[in-house]
């Protein structure tokens, strides 16, 4: 399905811990098959049984699956050389026979967020955290063109974005003299408009990600990361949560206040399911990685008429960093930024495969005819702190 994988990284690379082992080798089935398809390594039976000497003791804080000490498994030590890792037969048809991974632009070593595809313009717009300007990536010509631009009035550091009926909907985490808010942007007029910035006079924390349903109403997440990441100086005043905003009446309501740090949000193509990631594995100020904290994807059943979420169920826990930016393909599979790459997950919560990078991915977006290209955007973490307790 996807013919190419396109990236916008810089060259910040998180240090990887490798572990040595002196244990004896044991016979294994072919757990790893290198080049099972061009440029793809395949894992048999999900690698469910590894030699007892295996370890990955940082809990996925910086290490990749391929960094697991499983040197007795032929080919395992070469997994990091592949951009595509297949765990399920359904993965190969998704990426197609000639998937490619290409570098396009180098950008500053800070987090980049909120990529939105504007199909009629053939633009991706995205943000560099803690700036009043945004990036525009123009894909209308033969060669992609990257430039900076300012909207009117300027908006500070949008974190998440969604396109609906000709408008871009942004979450703005606050800071820079602006309140945490939801903002629309019209790419034809270059005008921005705040549509929500308080709950009964109380400031929101740091709105992070956003989707707009067919009725024009908004579902969004509000973690504490603006304050924890030290780009919004205001102390949180509300529980972290998943919210609903009725764009007609102006009413907003909390839908789920049980998540530690709700982050990415996306819907299935038919809007029968909404997915939300909890990335409380990063918590505290300064942000510290706790591998036993939540790095979990949840699924809910939405009611678009009442603006409610029911039937919450755990879908997936990722093995590297946290599930940050989320997107769904036209078949209903989830693609989530997960440390050094992207995890591809079916609607039942099974990992189909991984797209591997040499940089930390914070967000992603599908573009082009039939949404067959995937662009990945780089992140750095504010501090490399880790607490194994």
Residue pairs with C-beta under 8 A, 6 or more apart in sequence:
1 93
1 94
1 95
1 96
1 329
1 330
1 331
1 372
2 94
2 95
2 96
2 99
2 329
2 372
2 373
2 374
3 96
3 98
3 99
3 100
3 372
3 373
4 99
4 100
4 101
4 102
4 372
4 373
4 374
5 83
5 95
5 99
5 100
5 101
5 102
5 355
5 373
5 374
5 376
6 102
6 104
6 367
6 373
6 374
6 375
6 376
7 101
7 102
7 103
7 104
7 357
7 375
7 376
8 104
8 105
8 107
8 112
8 137
8 146
8 375
8 376
8 377
8 378
9 103
9 106
9 357
9 358
9 359
9 376
9 378
10 106
10 107
10 108
10 109
10 359
10 378
11 106
11 109
11 359
12 109
12 359
12 360
12 378
12 380
13 358
13 359
14 62
14 340
14 360
14 381
14 384
15 62
15 384
16 62
16 63
16 64
16 67
17 57
17 58
17 62
17 63
17 67
18 67
18 69
19 55
19 56
19 57
19 67
19 69
20 69
21 53
21 55
21 69
21 71
21 72
23 51
23 52
23 53
23 72
24 72
25 51
25 72
26 51
26 72
28 49
28 51
28 72
28 73
28 74
29 44
29 45
30 44
30 74
31 43
31 44
31 45
31 47
31 50
31 73
31 75
31 76
32 41
32 42
32 43
32 44
32 47
32 73
32 74
32 75
32 76
32 78
32 79
33 41
33 42
33 44
33 75
34 41
34 75
34 78
34 82
35 41
36 42
36 86
36 92
37 84
37 86
37 92
37 97
38 97
38 98
39 82
39 83
39 84
39 99
39 101
40 82
40 84
40 85
40 86
40 92
40 95
40 99
41 75
41 78
41 79
41 82
41 84
41 85
41 86
42 85
42 86
42 87
43 85
43 86
43 87
46 87
46 88
46 351
47 70
47 87
50 68
50 70
50 73
51 70
51 72
51 73
53 69
53 70
53 72
54 68
54 69
54 70
55 68
55 69
56 63
56 67
56 68
56 69
58 291
58 386
58 388
59 291
59 292
59 388
60 291
60 295
60 318
60 319
60 320
60 321
60 339
61 289
61 291
61 321
61 386
62 339
62 384
63 320
64 79
64 80
64 320
64 339
64 340
64 341
64 356
65 79
65 85
65 319
65 320
65 354
66 76
66 77
66 78
66 79
66 80
66 85
66 356
67 80
68 76
70 76
70 77
71 77
79 85
80 356
82 356
83 101
83 355
83 356
83 357
84 91
84 95
84 99
84 101
84 353
84 354
84 355
84 356
85 353
85 354
85 356
86 92
86 352
86 353
87 351
87 352
87 353
87 354
88 346
88 350
88 351
88 352
88 353
90 346
90 352
91 344
91 352
91 353
94 329
94 331
94 333
94 344
94 352
94 353
95 353
101 355
104 144
104 146
105 137
105 144
105 146
107 128
107 135
107 378
108 128
109 380
110 128
110 129
110 130
110 380
111 128
111 129
111 362
111 378
111 379
111 380
112 126
112 127
112 128
112 129
112 135
112 362
112 363
112 377
112 378
112 379
113 126
113 127
113 129
113 157
113 158
113 159
113 160
113 325
113 362
113 363
113 377
113 379
114 125
114 126
114 127
114 158
114 159
114 160
114 161
114 170
114 171
114 363
115 124
115 125
115 126
115 161
115 325
115 363
115 364
115 365
115 375
115 377
116 124
116 125
116 126
116 161
116 162
116 163
116 168
116 365
117 123
117 124
117 163
117 365
117 366
117 367
117 371
118 124
118 125
118 163
118 168
118 187
119 163
120 166
121 138
121 140
121 187
122 138
122 139
122 140
122 367
123 136
123 137
123 138
123 139
123 140
123 187
124 136
124 137
124 139
124 365
124 367
124 375
125 134
125 135
125 136
125 137
125 161
125 168
125 185
125 187
126 134
126 135
126 137
126 161
126 363
126 365
126 377
127 134
127 135
127 157
127 158
127 159
128 134
128 135
129 157
129 159
129 231
130 156
130 157
130 175
130 176
130 231
131 156
131 157
132 150
132 154
132 155
132 156
132 176
133 148
133 149
133 150
133 154
134 148
134 149
134 150
134 151
134 155
134 158
135 146
135 147
135 148
135 149
136 146
136 147
136 148
136 149
137 144
137 145
137 146
137 375
138 144
138 145
138 146
138 147
139 367
139 368
149 190
151 185
151 190
151 191
151 192
152 190
152 191
152 192
153 192
154 192
155 170
155 172
155 178
155 183
155 185
155 192
156 172
156 174
156 175
156 176
156 177
156 178
157 172
157 173
157 175
157 176
157 231
158 170
158 171
158 172
158 183
159 170
159 171
159 172
159 173
159 206
159 207
159 208
159 209
160 170
160 171
160 207
160 208
160 209
160 210
160 220
160 221
160 264
160 265
161 168
161 169
161 170
161 171
161 210
162 168
162 169
162 210
162 211
162 212
163 169
164 212
164 216
165 216
166 186
166 187
166 188
167 184
167 185
167 186
168 184
168 185
168 186
168 187
169 182
169 183
169 184
169 185
169 210
169 212
169 218
170 182
170 183
170 184
170 185
170 192
170 210
171 181
171 182
171 183
171 207
171 208
171 209
171 210
171 220
171 221
172 178
172 180
172 181
172 182
172 183
172 207
173 180
173 205
173 206
173 207
173 208
173 225
173 226
173 231
173 232
174 180
174 181
174 203
174 204
174 205
174 206
174 226
174 232
174 234
175 226
175 231
175 232
175 233
175 234
179 197
179 198
179 203
179 204
180 197
180 203
180 204
180 205
180 206
180 207
180 222
180 226
180 232
180 234
181 194
181 195
181 196
181 197
181 204
181 207
182 194
182 195
182 196
182 197
182 207
182 210
182 218
182 220
182 245
183 192
183 193
183 194
183 195
184 192
184 193
184 195
185 191
185 192
185 193
186 192
186 193
195 245
195 247
196 218
196 245
196 250
196 252
197 203
197 204
198 204
199 238
199 252
202 237
202 238
203 234
203 237
203 238
204 222
204 238
205 222
205 223
205 224
205 226
205 227
205 236
205 237
205 238
205 240
206 222
206 223
206 224
206 225
206 226
206 227
206 232
206 236
207 220
207 221
207 222
208 220
208 221
208 222
208 223
208 225
208 262
208 263
208 264
209 220
209 221
209 263
209 264
209 265
209 266
209 325
209 326
210 218
210 219
210 220
210 221
210 265
211 218
211 219
211 220
211 265
211 266
211 267
211 274
212 218
212 219
213 219
213 267
213 271
213 302
213 304
214 271
214 304
215 304
215 305
216 247
216 248
217 244
217 245
217 246
217 247
217 248
217 304
217 307
218 244
218 245
218 247
219 242
219 243
219 244
219 245
219 255
219 265
219 267
219 274
219 302
220 242
220 243
220 245
220 265
221 241
221 242
221 243
221 262
221 263
221 264
221 265
221 276
222 238
222 240
222 241
222 242
222 243
222 262
223 240
223 261
223 262
223 263
223 279
224 236
224 240
224 261
225 261
225 263
225 282
225 287
226 232
226 234
227 233
227 234
227 235
227 236
227 285
228 282
228 283
228 284
228 285
228 286
228 287
229 287
229 382
230 285
230 286
230 382
238 254
239 254
239 257
240 257
240 259
240 260
240 261
240 262
241 254
241 255
241 256
241 257
241 259
241 262
242 254
242 255
242 256
242 259
242 262
242 265
242 276
242 309
243 252
243 253
243 254
243 255
244 252
244 253
244 255
244 307
244 308
245 251
245 252
246 252
246 307
253 307
255 307
255 308
255 309
256 262
256 276
256 300
256 309
256 312
259 276
259 278
259 280
259 294
259 298
260 278
260 279
260 280
260 283
260 293
260 294
261 278
261 279
261 280
261 282
261 283
261 294
262 276
262 277
262 278
263 276
263 277
263 278
263 279
263 322
263 323
263 324
264 275
264 276
264 277
264 279
264 323
264 324
264 325
264 326
264 336
264 337
265 274
265 275
265 276
265 277
265 326
266 274
266 275
266 326
266 327
266 328
266 334
267 273
267 274
267 275
267 302
267 328
268 274
268 275
268 328
268 332
268 347
269 328
269 330
269 331
269 332
271 302
271 304
272 301
272 302
273 299
273 300
273 301
273 302
273 347
274 299
274 300
274 301
274 302
274 309
275 297
275 298
275 299
275 300
275 315
275 326
275 328
275 334
276 297
276 298
276 300
277 295
277 296
277 297
277 298
277 322
277 323
277 324
277 326
277 336
278 294
278 295
278 296
278 297
278 298
279 294
279 295
279 322
279 323
279 324
280 293
280 294
280 295
281 289
281 290
281 291
281 292
281 293
281 294
281 295
281 321
281 322
282 288
282 289
282 290
282 293
282 322
282 381
283 290
283 293
286 382
286 383
286 385
287 381
287 382
287 383
287 385
288 383
288 385
288 386
288 387
289 321
289 381
289 385
289 386
289 387
290 386
290 387
290 388
290 389
291 386
291 388
292 389
295 317
295 318
295 321
295 322
295 323
296 314
296 315
296 316
296 317
296 323
297 314
297 315
297 316
297 317
297 318
297 323
297 326
297 334
297 336
297 345
297 349
298 312
298 313
298 314
298 315
299 311
299 312
299 313
299 315
299 347
299 349
300 309
300 310
300 311
300 312
300 313
301 309
301 310
301 311
302 308
302 309
303 309
303 310
314 349
315 345
315 349
316 323
316 334
316 343
316 345
316 349
316 351
318 336
318 338
318 339
318 343
319 338
320 338
320 339
320 340
320 341
321 338
321 339
321 340
321 360
322 338
322 339
323 336
323 337
323 338
323 343
324 336
324 337
324 338
324 361
324 362
324 363
324 379
325 336
325 337
325 361
325 362
325 363
325 364
325 377
326 334
326 335
326 336
326 337
327 334
327 335
327 336
327 364
327 365
327 366
328 334
328 335
329 335
329 366
329 371
330 370
330 371
332 346
332 347
333 344
333 345
333 346
333 347
333 352
334 343
334 344
334 345
334 346
334 347
335 342
335 343
335 344
335 345
335 364
335 366
335 374
336 342
336 343
336 345
337 361
337 362
337 363
337 364
337 376
337 379
338 354
338 361
339 360
339 361
340 356
340 357
340 358
340 359
340 360
340 361
341 354
341 355
341 356
341 357
341 361
342 354
342 355
342 357
342 361
342 364
342 374
342 376
343 351
343 354
344 351
344 352
344 353
344 354
344 355
345 351
345 352
346 352
355 374
355 376
357 376
359 378
360 378
360 379
360 380
360 381
361 376
361 377
361 378
361 379
362 377
362 378
362 379
363 376
363 377
363 379
364 374
364 375
364 376
364 377
365 374
365 375
365 377
366 372
366 373
366 374
366 375
367 373
367 374
367 375
